[in-house]
Amino acid sequence: MYALAATFIAAVVLLADWDRIGFNFFNLEVMRDMFPEVITLAARNTVIYTALSFVFGLALALALALMKLSTIRPYRAFAIGYIELFRGLPALITLIFIGFGLPIAFDGFRTPGGRVGAGVLGLSIVGGAYMAETIRAGIEAVPRGQVEAARSLGMSKSRTMFSIVLPQAFRIIIPPLTNELVLLIKDTSLFFVLGTTPMTKELTKFARDVMIDIRNATPLTVAAIVYLLITLPLTYLVHRLEKRAAVSR
Amino acid sequence: MTAAIEIRDLHKYFGDLEVLKGIDFEVAEGEVVCVIGPSGSGKSTLLRCVNRLEEPTSGTIIIEGNDITDPDADVDRLRTKIGMVFQQFNLFPHLNVLRNLTIAQTKVLKRPRDEAEEVARQVLERVGLSEKIDEYPIRLSGGQQQRVAIARALAMNPDMMLFDEPTSALDPELIGEVLDVMRGLVRDGMTMMVVTHEMTFAREVADRVVFMDEGIVVEQGPPHHILVNPETERARRFLRMVEAK
């Protein structure tokens, strides 16, 4: 089996047209031409869109998680409906719905921030649905005894939630929450569907436009490397945070 | 003497299971009452009903003249008067010892931070753990954690303390330090209701021992009576079993 695989790889290495691959995917000249805009414009936009969507999504998710755990039935029903709906749809549909569907249905409907605003709103709505389930799971992972101890000291339900349960829940869910963040980073590539101006392009759209312009695939390679430069340090940082949180547990 | 805790005809169901079958019971101010009985007898449930961590199915519980079972009762305020110590300590793991002791003081009693920290230092000294003030709970032994938990309750200046099997989760060599702290509270005249399996401790400090079985109070009285020469066969059988261990 291994011999077969080795033979296959050897054949690919020997038969491949390396000059052609190098020219089309790793073209240094093309790479040089993409700087500095790929960082100062495209990567910057990707980071900004992600950060905004994450912050708004997280706030929304917290509200949804608390509603889902509420004793009040309509709250619970709303949260369940919302979460199932937006987790069940492709993010692309939600973005198009916000960006084009609503303005068609309601004359003069404008999301604040224009097309970027519509994109951020759409991703916040989708991210909120996913993160709500993560937060709920984190809250439920905090031992029951913590709530009892807090309540026996006279803390109200909401005080217990915010001072005792949520701080512990967030320590528990840092890793899955980072996964959501990485997913959001990648989902900002869907913003292109809403239309872009030269100043609002994020990484994927930027790379794609250069590629079409010069008929060379190297821009995609550059975009891929920049994505990894963003996501890999993030995972490393989270690893560090987890270690530090472990000390206080 | 005024009653600190007054329980009238308390019933508690878990689903179809009746765990408390009509308890009438009083703890006077300054009194130390130890509740003993086999596991499943309802003694922990009874204790947890006193500060309404467990919702009574029916009956009345009066704390210093205030009906805590009244739907309109300010349960949060009454709870600040009732310190509670749990079998599993339940310290807040994300806060250091000082913050464990001050958080409810500042957030619930609205004490200024300086005052709360001063109180924290005092109660920590009372349980003999002043040097651990900056540690996180995870770095403490079980005995130390339970002493911090007692200090956390004391920091609220409660009028009474409830103990739910405070030494049952501890290694045998750590039980003594916790019982010592509790003896200190008894000397200071604290009103205490203690669910425990420590018969020696009960005999030594209790003003009254209550023996529970199958959801009712079977027998109660002074420790030398209940723990040495009980009247009921059920209590005798329980004591023989405990001594055999």
Interface residues (C-beta under 8 A of the other chain):
Chain A: P143 G145 Q146 E148 A149 A150 R151 S152 L153 G154 M155 S156 R159 S163 I164 P167 Q168 R171 V247 S248 R249
Chain B: N51 L53 D76 R77 R79 T80 I82 G83 M84 F86 Q88 N90 L91 F92 P93 H94 N96 I103 A104 K107 V108 L109 Y136 I138 A149 R152 A153 M156
